[in-house]
Amino acid sequence: MSNVTKHRFTSPKADGGDPQQVQPSQWNDGHLFIGGTAGDMLVRDPADPDFGARWAKPLTGGVWTAYTPGFSGPPPAPNLGNGVISGRYFQIEKWVTVVILFRYGSTTTGGSGGYWVFSLPFPPLIVAGVAVQQVIMPAAALSASVISSGPLIAHHLNNAMYVVTPAGSLVGPTVPFTWSDGAALIIRGSYEVA
C-alpha cells in the first residue's frame, strides 16, 4: 500500500498558460509516496542518497506491548511461586525498549544455583557471530529495608540477561541481599534486534 499526503493550502489563483510548470490547481493534489506499508511513517535519513528519507515502522500500535519474561537459573532452579514477573516493550524498526519487573513472593524460592537469568522479548543483534552481545541496561533491586548499593547492570549472553552488581557478583537468591517477600528487581533499557 502506498501513502498519500495532501497540501493544506488551496490557492484561489488561476492556472497559468505553461503546462510544464506546477499550476496552483495542483497545489492541493495528493502526492503519492511509493513504498512503505499502511501505518509506516516517512523519517529523515541523511544516508539516503536520493531523497534523504526512508520508511520506518512506528511504535508497536503506539503503545507498550506486554510480554512475560523467562525467569530461570542453574539447577536447582528458582521457582516463581506467587511472585510476579512481567515485562513490556515497544519497538521502532530494529530498536527495542524493554522494562522487566520481578517481585519476589512469599512462596517464591530463589534456587541455590547462585544467580538468576531473565529473557528479552526478542533476540538481540549478534555482531560478527559472537554470542556475547553488548546489551547493557540499568537495573535496581530493593527490599523493605535495603536498596542495592550502586547501580546494577543487566548484561546479555547467549539470549539471556544476567544482572551484575558493581562488585561483579551475579544477582540471585542472596545477592545483593537475601531476597524475601516483596523485594523487587527492575530492569529497563534499549537494544538492537536482529
SEMARLUM-219008 format. One record per atom (N, C-alpha, C): z negated, y negated, x. Coordinates in steps of 0.2 Angstrom, whole numbers, padded with zeros to 4 digits, always signed. Layout:
N
ZYX/...
# end
This chain:
194
+0000+0006+0004/+0000+0000+0000/+0000-0006+0004/+0003-0011+0002/+0004-0017+0006/-0001-0022+0003/-0003-0027+0007/-0007-0033+0004/-0003-0039+0003/-0005-0043-0002/-0001-0049-0004/-0006-0055-0004/-0004-0060-0001/-0008-0066-0001/-0004-0072-0004/-0007-0077-0008/-0003-0082-0011/-0006-0089-0008/-0002-0094-0007/-0005-0101-0006/-0008-0103-0012/-0013-0107-0011/-0017-0110-0017/-0013-0117-0019/-0009-0120-0014/-0006-0126-0015/+0000-0125-0019/+0001-0129-0024/+0008-0130-0028/+0010-0137-0027/+0017-0137-0025/+0020-0144-0024/+0024-0146-0030/+0023-0152-0032/+0027-0155-0038/+0034-0157-0035/+0035-0157-0029/+0041-0159-0026/+0047-0154-0028/+0053-0157-0028/+0059-0153-0030/+0062-0150-0023/+0065-0144-0024/+0068-0141-0018/+0074-0146-0015/+0075-0145-0009/+0080-0149-0005/+0086-0145-0006/+0092-0148-0003/+0098-0145-0003/+0099-0140+0003/+0095-0139+0008/+0097-0134+0013/+0093-0128+0012/+0097-0122+0010/+0093-0116+0008/+0090-0113+0014/+0092-0115+0021/+0089-0112+0027/+0082-0114+0028/+0080-0120+0025/+0073-0122+0025/+0068-0120+0020/+0062-0119+0022/+0057-0117+0017/+0057-0123+0011/+0057-0121+0005/+0058-0125+0000/+0051-0126-0004/+0049-0132-0007/+0042-0132-0010/+0041-0127-0015/+0046-0125-0019/+0045-0119-0024/+0043-0113-0021/+0044-0112-0014/+0042-0106-0011/+0035-0106-0008/+0032-0112-0008/+0026-0113-0005/+0020-0108-0009/+0022-0107-0015/+0017-0103-0019/+0019-0096-0020/+0024-0094-0016/+0026-0087-0016/+0021-0083-0013/+0021-0077-0015/+0017-0072-0012/+0020-0070-0005/+0016-0068+0000/+0018-0066+0006/+0016-0059+0007/+0020-0055+0009/+0019-0048+0009/+0017-0046+0017/+0011-0043+0017/+0009-0041+0024/+0010-0033+0024/+0014-0031+0029/+0016-0024+0029/+0010-0021+0033/+0008-0015+0031/+0003-0011+0035/-0004-0012+0031/-0008-0008+0034/-0015-0008+0031/-0015-0004+0024/-0020-0003+0022/-0021+0001+0015/-0025-0004+0011/-0025-0002+0004/-0029-0006+0000/-0036-0007+0002/-0039-0013+0002/-0045-0014+0004/-0046-0016+0012/-0041-0015+0016/-0041-0017+0023/-0041-0025+0023/-0043-0027+0029/-0043-0034+0030/-0039-0036+0036/-0036-0042+0037/-0032-0044+0042/-0037-0048+0047/-0038-0046+0053/-0043-0049+0058/-0039-0051+0064/-0041-0056+0067/-0038-0059+0073/-0039-0054+0079/-0034-0053+0082/-0034-0049+0088/-0029-0052+0094/-0032-0055+0098/-0028-0058+0104/-0024-0053+0108/-0026-0047+0107/-0022-0042+0111/-0015-0040+0108/-0015-0042+0102/-0008-0040+0098/-0003-0045+0101/+0002-0043+0104/+0007-0047+0107/+0012-0051+0102/+0013-0048+0096/+0017-0051+0091/+0014-0056+0086/+0008-0054+0083/+0005-0058+0078/-0002-0060+0079/-0005-0058+0085/-0012-0060+0086/-0017-0057+0081/-0015-0052+0077/-0019-0050+0072/-0018-0042+0071/-0023-0039+0067/-0022-0032+0066/-0026-0030+0059/-0024-0024+0056/-0028-0022+0051/-0035-0019+0053/-0040-0020+0049/-0046-0017+0050/-0050-0015+0044/-0054-0010+0045/-0057-0007+0039/-0063-0011+0038/-0065-0013+0032/-0071-0017+0031/-0077-0013+0031/-0083-0016+0029/-0089-0011+0029/-0088-0006+0024/-0091+0000+0025/-0090+0005+0020/-0093+0003+0013/-0088+0001+0009/-0090-0001+0002/-0094-0007+0002/-0094-0011+0008/-0098-0017+0008/-0105-0016+0008/-0108-0010+0008/-0115-0008+0008/-0117-0003+0013/-0123-0002+0014/-0125+0003+0018/-0124+0010+0015/-0123+0015+0019/-0122+0022+0016/-0128+0026+0018/-0131+0030+0014/-0137+0034+0016/-0135+0041+0019/-0138+0043+0023/-0137+0050+0026/-0144+0053+0028/-0144+0059+0029/-0151+0062+0031/-0150+0065+0038/-0153+0061+0043/-0153+0063+0050/-0156+0070+0051/-0153+0074+0056/-0156+0080+0058/-0163+0079+0062/-0168+0083+0061/-0174+0082+0065/-0176+0089+0068/-0176+0090+0074/-0177+0096+0077/-0181+0095+0084/-0182+0100+0088/-0184+0100+0094/-0184+0107+0097/-0186+0108+0103/-0186+0115+0106/-0191+0120+0103/-0190+0126+0103/-0195+0131+0100/-0202+0130+0103/-0207+0131+0099/-0207+0131+0092/-0206+0124+0089/-0201+0124+0085/-0198+0118+0082/-0203+0114+0078/-0202+0108+0077/-0206+0104+0072/-0204+0106+0065/-0208+0105+0060/-0207+0106+0053/-0209+0100+0049/-0204+0097+0045/-0205+0090+0042/-0210+0091+0037/-0211+0096+0033/-0216+0097+0028/-0215+0091+0023/-0220+0088+0021/-0220+0082+0016/-0218+0076+0020/-0216+0076+0026/-0214+0070+0030/-0208+0067+0027/-0205+0062+0030/-0199+0059+0027/-0195+0057+0033/-0188+0059+0032/-0183+0057+0037/-0177+0054+0033/-0175+0048+0034/-0170+0045+0031/-0166+0041+0036/-0160+0040+0034/-0155+0036+0038/-0150+0032+0034/-0147+0027+0036/-0142+0023+0033/-0138+0021+0039/-0131+0019+0037/-0127+0017+0042/-0121+0013+0038/-0118+0008+0042/-0112+0005+0040/-0107+0006+0045/-0100+0006+0044/-0095+0007+0049/-0090+0002+0048/-0088-0001+0054/-0082-0006+0054/-0077-0003+0059/-0072+0000+0057/-0067+0004+0061/-0071+0009+0065/-0071+0008+0072/-0075+0013+0076/-0082+0011+0078/-0084+0006+0075/-0091+0004+0077/-0096+0005+0071/-0101+0009+0073/-0106+0011+0068/-0113+0008+0069/-0116+0005+0064/-0123+0003+0065/-0127+0008+0061/-0133+0010+0064/-0137+0015+0060/-0144+0013+0061/-0148+0015+0056/-0155+0015+0055/-0158+0022+0054/-0163+0024+0058/-0166+0031+0056/-0174+0029+0055/-0177+0032+0050/-0184+0031+0049/-0187+0038+0048/-0192+0039+0052/-0195+0046+0052/-0203+0044+0051/-0206+0047+0045/-0213+0046+0044/-0216+0053+0044/-0221+0054+0048/-0225+0060+0049/-0229+0061+0042/-0229+0067+0039/-0233+0068+0033/-0239+0072+0035/-0243+0073+0029/-0250+0077+0030/-0248+0084+0032/-0242+0087+0030/-0241+0094+0031/-0235+0094+0036/-0233+0089+0040/-0229+0089+0045/-0232+0092+0051/-0228+0097+0054/-0230+0100+0061/-0225+0097+0066/-0228+0095+0072/-0224+0092+0077/-0221+0097+0081/-0222+0103+0081/-0220+0108+0085/-0223+0108+0092/-0222+0112+0096/-0225+0112+0103/-0220+0112+0108/-0214+0111+0107/-0208+0111+0112/-0208+0105+0116/-0213+0100+0114/-0213+0094+0119/-0210+0088+0117/-0204+0088+0113/-0200+0082+0111/-0196+0083+0105/-0194+0078+0102/-0190+0078+0095/-0183+0076+0097/-0179+0078+0092/-0172+0076+0093/-0169+0074+0086/-0165+0069+0085/-0163+0066+0079/-0155+0066+0079/-0152+0067+0074/-0144+0066+0074/-0142+0060+0071/-0136+0058+0073/-0132+0052+0071/-0128+0054+0065/-0125+0049+0061/-0121+0051+0056/-0114+0053+0058/-0111+0051+0064/-0105+0053+0067/-0106+0054+0074/-0102+0059+0077/-0102+0059+0085/-0100+0053+0088/-0103+0051+0094/-0101+0045+0097/-0094+0047+0101/-0091+0042+0103/-0085+0042+0108/-0088+0045+0114/-0084+0050+0117/-0086+0054+0123/-0080+0051+0128/-0083+0048+0133/-0078+0045+0138/-0077+0050+0144/-0071+0051+0146/-0069+0055+0152/-0072+0062+0151/-0073+0065+0145/-0075+0072+0144/-0083+0072+0146/-0086+0067+0147/-0093+0068+0149/-0098+0068+0143/-0102+0073+0142/-0106+0074+0136/-0111+0068+0135/-0113+0065+0141/-0118+0060+0141/-0115+0054+0139/-0116+0051+0133/-0113+0045+0130/-0118+0040+0131/-0116+0034+0133/-0121+0028+0134/-0122+0025+0127/-0126+0029+0123/-0128+0026+0116/-0135+0025+0117/-0137+0018+0117/-0144+0016+0118/-0146+0012+0113/-0152+0014+0109/-0154+0010+0103/-0161+0009+0104/-0164+0003+0102/-0171+0001+0102/-0174+0005+0097/-0180+0007+0098/-0184+0011+0094/-0192+0009+0094/-0196+0010+0089/-0203+0009+0089/-0206+0014+0085/-0213+0015+0088/-0217+0020+0085/-0224+0017+0083/-0226+0019+0077/-0233+0016+0076/-0237+0021+0071/-0244+0020+0072/-0248+0024+0068/-0253+0019+0065/-0258+0022+0061/-0263+0017+0058/-0267+0013+0063/-0267+0015+0070/-0271+0012+0075/-0267+0010+0081/-0261+0013+0082/-0258+0012+0088/-0250+0010+0087/-0248+0005+0091/-0241+0003+0091/-0239+0005+0098/-0233+0009+0099/-0231+0011+0105/-0231+0005+0110/-0233+0006+0116/-0234+0001+0121/-0227+0001+0124/-0224-0005+0124/-0217-0006+0127/-0212-0003+0122/-0206-0006+0123/-0201-0003+0119/-0199+0004+0120/-0197+0007+0115/-0195+0014+0115/-0187+0014+0115/-0184+0018+0119/-0176+0018+0119/-0174+0025+0117/-0169+0025+0112/-0166+0031+0110/-0159+0032+0114/-0159+0038+0117/-0153+0039+0121/-0149+0045+0118/-0143+0046+0119/-0139+0051+0116/-0136+0056+0121/-0137+0062+0120/-0135+0068+0124/-0133+0073+0120/-0127+0076+0121/-0124+0082+0118/-0125+0081+0110/-0123+0076+0107/-0123+0074+0100/-0130+0074+0097/-0135+0072+0101/-0142+0072+0098/-0145+0065+0101/-0150+0062+0098/-0154+0057+0100/-0161+0059+0102/-0162+0057+0108/-0169+0058+0111/-0172+0051+0112/-0178+0050+0110/-0182+0044+0111/-0186+0044+0117/-0186+0039+0121/-0190+0039+0128/-0194+0033+0128/-0200+0034+0131/-0205+0029+0132/-0203+0025+0138/-0206+0019+0139/-0205+0015+0146/-0207+0019+0152/-0211+0024+0151/-0213+0028+0157/-0209+0034+0158/-0204+0035+0154/-0199+0040+0154/-0201+0047+0151/-0206+0047+0147/-0208+0053+0143/-0204+0053+0136/-0202+0059+0134/-0199+0060+0128/-0204+0060+0122/-0202+0056+0117/-0206+0056+0111/-0207+0063+0107/-0213+0065+0106/-0214+0071+0102/-0221+0071+0099/-0223+0077+0098/-0230+0078+0095/-0236+0074+0098/-0236+0073+0104/-0241+0069+0107/-0239+0063+0111/-0233+0061+0110/-0230+0055+0114/-0227+0050+0109/-0228+0044+0109/-0233+0040+0113/-0240+0040+0111/-0242+0044+0106/-0248+0045+0104/-0248+0052+0100/-0254+0054+0098/-0254+0061+0094/-0253+0059+0087/-0247+0062+0085/-0245+0060+0078/-0249+0063+0072/-0250+0059+0067/-0254+0061+0061/-0250+0058+0055/-0253+0059+0049/-0251+0057+0043/-0250+0049+0043/-0244+0047+0041/-0242+0040+0040/-0239+0037+0046/-0239+0040+0052/-0236+0037+0058/-0229+0037+0057/-0225+0032+0060/-0218+0031+0059/-0214+0030+0065/-0208+0032+0065/-0203+0030+0071/-0197+0027+0068/-0195+0022+0070/-0189+0018+0068/-0184+0018+0074/-0178+0020+0073/-0173+0019+0077/-0167+0015+0074/-0165+0009+0078/-0160+0005+0075/-0155+0003+0080/-0148+0004+0079/-0144+0001+0084/-0136+0003+0082/-0132+0002+0087/-0125+0002+0085/-0121+0006+0091/-0116+0010+0089/-0112+0014+0094/-0105+0014+0092/-0101+0017+0097/-0094+0018+0096/-0093+0025+0094/-0089+0026+0089/-0087+0033+0087/-0080+0035+0090/-0079+0042+0090/-0073+0044+0092/-0067+0042+0088/
# end
